[in-house]
Amino acid sequence: MTYIAYTAGALFILLGLAIILPLGLFPAYLPVQFKYMMGIVLFLYGFFRIISTTFKNKKRKRDEEAI
């Protein structure tokens, strides 16, 4: 499950960057503000997933050592 959580976080970050950067992957008729807003939200969500997974793993390891 840990690897899936890290992979999902990385994919959200990459998708957010793909939306923000002008790579031509998304339709041109979408407003620029919408692209930036969605890109930033996806980037931050991916970052949040990676950070929260890291803290959960540290807590789990700490709890296993205490037993």
Biotite code that builds the C-alpha atoms (Angstrom):
import biotite.structure as struc

atoms = struc.array([
    struc.Atom([0.000, 0.000, 0.000], chain_id="A", res_id=1, res_name="MET", atom_name="CA", element="C"),
    struc.Atom([2.872, 2.349, 0.701], chain_id="A", res_id=2, res_name="THR", atom_name="CA", element="C"),
    struc.Atom([4.208, 2.112, -2.826], chain_id="A", res_id=3, res_name="TYR", atom_name="CA", element="C"),
    struc.Atom([0.751, 2.759, -4.245], chain_id="A", res_id=4, res_name="ILE", atom_name="CA", element="C"),
    struc.Atom([0.371, 5.867, -2.086], chain_id="A", res_id=5, res_name="ALA", atom_name="CA", element="C"),
    struc.Atom([3.761, 7.232, -3.163], chain_id="A", res_id=6, res_name="TYR", atom_name="CA", element="C"),
    struc.Atom([3.014, 6.439, -6.808], chain_id="A", res_id=7, res_name="THR", atom_name="CA", element="C"),
    struc.Atom([-0.374, 8.157, -6.629], chain_id="A", res_id=8, res_name="ALA", atom_name="CA", element="C"),
    struc.Atom([1.243, 11.220, -5.064], chain_id="A", res_id=9, res_name="GLY", atom_name="CA", element="C"),
    struc.Atom([3.900, 11.347, -7.778], chain_id="A", res_id=10, res_name="ALA", atom_name="CA", element="C"),
    struc.Atom([1.260, 10.956, -10.499], chain_id="A", res_id=11, res_name="LEU", atom_name="CA", element="C"),
    struc.Atom([-0.822, 13.806, -9.079], chain_id="A", res_id=12, res_name="PHE", atom_name="CA", element="C"),
    struc.Atom([2.270, 16.024, -9.001], chain_id="A", res_id=13, res_name="ILE", atom_name="CA", element="C"),
    struc.Atom([3.158, 15.135, -12.579], chain_id="A", res_id=14, res_name="LEU", atom_name="CA", element="C"),
    struc.Atom([-0.409, 15.694, -13.768], chain_id="A", res_id=15, res_name="LEU", atom_name="CA", element="C"),
    struc.Atom([-0.492, 19.059, -12.023], chain_id="A", res_id=16, res_name="GLY", atom_name="CA", element="C"),
    struc.Atom([2.742, 20.077, -13.727], chain_id="A", res_id=17, res_name="LEU", atom_name="CA", element="C"),
    struc.Atom([1.481, 18.815, -17.082], chain_id="A", res_id=18, res_name="ALA", atom_name="CA", element="C"),
    struc.Atom([-1.598, 21.006, -16.759], chain_id="A", res_id=19, res_name="ILE", atom_name="CA", element="C"),
    struc.Atom([0.354, 24.103, -15.676], chain_id="A", res_id=20, res_name="ILE", atom_name="CA", element="C"),
    struc.Atom([3.149, 23.872, -18.244], chain_id="A", res_id=21, res_name="LEU", atom_name="CA", element="C"),
    struc.Atom([2.271, 24.701, -21.871], chain_id="A", res_id=22, res_name="PRO", atom_name="CA", element="C"),
    struc.Atom([2.919, 21.230, -23.288], chain_id="A", res_id=23, res_name="LEU", atom_name="CA", element="C"),
    struc.Atom([-0.150, 21.106, -25.513], chain_id="A", res_id=24, res_name="GLY", atom_name="CA", element="C"),
    struc.Atom([-1.582, 18.069, -23.715], chain_id="A", res_id=25, res_name="LEU", atom_name="CA", element="C"),
    struc.Atom([-4.869, 19.748, -22.823], chain_id="A", res_id=26, res_name="PHE", atom_name="CA", element="C"),
    struc.Atom([-7.365, 21.548, -25.070], chain_id="A", res_id=27, res_name="PRO", atom_name="CA", element="C"),
    struc.Atom([-6.596, 25.167, -25.901], chain_id="A", res_id=28, res_name="ALA", atom_name="CA", element="C"),
    struc.Atom([-10.194, 26.254, -25.304], chain_id="A", res_id=29, res_name="TYR", atom_name="CA", element="C"),
    struc.Atom([-9.829, 25.815, -21.533], chain_id="A", res_id=30, res_name="LEU", atom_name="CA", element="C"),
    struc.Atom([-9.222, 29.156, -19.800], chain_id="A", res_id=31, res_name="PRO", atom_name="CA", element="C"),
    struc.Atom([-5.674, 29.716, -18.584], chain_id="A", res_id=32, res_name="VAL", atom_name="CA", element="C"),
    struc.Atom([-6.898, 30.521, -15.062], chain_id="A", res_id=33, res_name="GLN", atom_name="CA", element="C"),
    struc.Atom([-8.695, 27.170, -14.904], chain_id="A", res_id=34, res_name="PHE", atom_name="CA", element="C"),
    struc.Atom([-5.553, 25.326, -16.017], chain_id="A", res_id=35, res_name="LYS", atom_name="CA", element="C"),
    struc.Atom([-3.449, 27.062, -13.382], chain_id="A", res_id=36, res_name="TYR", atom_name="CA", element="C"),
    struc.Atom([-6.033, 26.482, -10.674], chain_id="A", res_id=37, res_name="MET", atom_name="CA", element="C"),
    struc.Atom([-6.432, 22.765, -11.447], chain_id="A", res_id=38, res_name="MET", atom_name="CA", element="C"),
    struc.Atom([-2.689, 22.288, -11.890], chain_id="A", res_id=39, res_name="GLY", atom_name="CA", element="C"),
    struc.Atom([-1.883, 23.883, -8.551], chain_id="A", res_id=40, res_name="ILE", atom_name="CA", element="C"),
    struc.Atom([-4.607, 21.928, -6.747], chain_id="A", res_id=41, res_name="VAL", atom_name="CA", element="C"),
    struc.Atom([-3.383, 18.614, -8.191], chain_id="A", res_id=42, res_name="LEU", atom_name="CA", element="C"),
    struc.Atom([0.243, 19.472, -7.443], chain_id="A", res_id=43, res_name="PHE", atom_name="CA", element="C"),
    struc.Atom([-0.529, 20.368, -3.827], chain_id="A", res_id=44, res_name="LEU", atom_name="CA", element="C"),
    struc.Atom([-2.705, 17.272, -3.373], chain_id="A", res_id=45, res_name="TYR", atom_name="CA", element="C"),
    struc.Atom([0.111, 15.052, -4.630], chain_id="A", res_id=46, res_name="GLY", atom_name="CA", element="C"),
    struc.Atom([2.551, 16.777, -2.296], chain_id="A", res_id=47, res_name="PHE", atom_name="CA", element="C"),
    struc.Atom([0.085, 16.297, 0.587], chain_id="A", res_id=48, res_name="PHE", atom_name="CA", element="C"),
    struc.Atom([-0.269, 12.573, -0.206], chain_id="A", res_id=49, res_name="ARG", atom_name="CA", element="C"),
    struc.Atom([3.467, 12.022, -0.200], chain_id="A", res_id=50, res_name="ILE", atom_name="CA", element="C"),
    struc.Atom([3.990, 13.947, 3.057], chain_id="A", res_id=51, res_name="ILE", atom_name="CA", element="C"),
    struc.Atom([1.080, 12.245, 4.838], chain_id="A", res_id=52, res_name="SER", atom_name="CA", element="C"),
    struc.Atom([2.226, 8.801, 3.689], chain_id="A", res_id=53, res_name="THR", atom_name="CA", element="C"),
    struc.Atom([5.733, 9.527, 4.945], chain_id="A", res_id=54, res_name="THR", atom_name="CA", element="C"),
    struc.Atom([4.436, 10.555, 8.370], chain_id="A", res_id=55, res_name="PHE", atom_name="CA", element="C"),
    struc.Atom([2.144, 7.522, 8.577], chain_id="A", res_id=56, res_name="LYS", atom_name="CA", element="C"),
    struc.Atom([5.055, 5.199, 7.766], chain_id="A", res_id=57, res_name="ASN", atom_name="CA", element="C"),
    struc.Atom([7.251, 6.834, 10.401], chain_id="A", res_id=58, res_name="LYS", atom_name="CA", element="C"),
    struc.Atom([4.483, 6.512, 13.001], chain_id="A", res_id=59, res_name="LYS", atom_name="CA", element="C"),
    struc.Atom([3.850, 2.877, 12.077], chain_id="A", res_id=60, res_name="ARG", atom_name="CA", element="C"),
    struc.Atom([7.553, 2.020, 12.365], chain_id="A", res_id=61, res_name="LYS", atom_name="CA", element="C"),
    struc.Atom([7.800, 3.866, 15.681], chain_id="A", res_id=62, res_name="ARG", atom_name="CA", element="C"),
    struc.Atom([4.768, 1.977, 17.012], chain_id="A", res_id=63, res_name="ASP", atom_name="CA", element="C"),
    struc.Atom([6.209, -1.367, 15.849], chain_id="A", res_id=64, res_name="GLU", atom_name="CA", element="C"),
    struc.Atom([9.503, -0.652, 17.614], chain_id="A", res_id=65, res_name="GLU", atom_name="CA", element="C"),
    struc.Atom([7.678, 0.230, 20.837], chain_id="A", res_id=66, res_name="ALA", atom_name="CA", element="C"),
    struc.Atom([5.993, -3.172, 20.994], chain_id="A", res_id=67, res_name="ILE", atom_name="CA", element="C"),
])
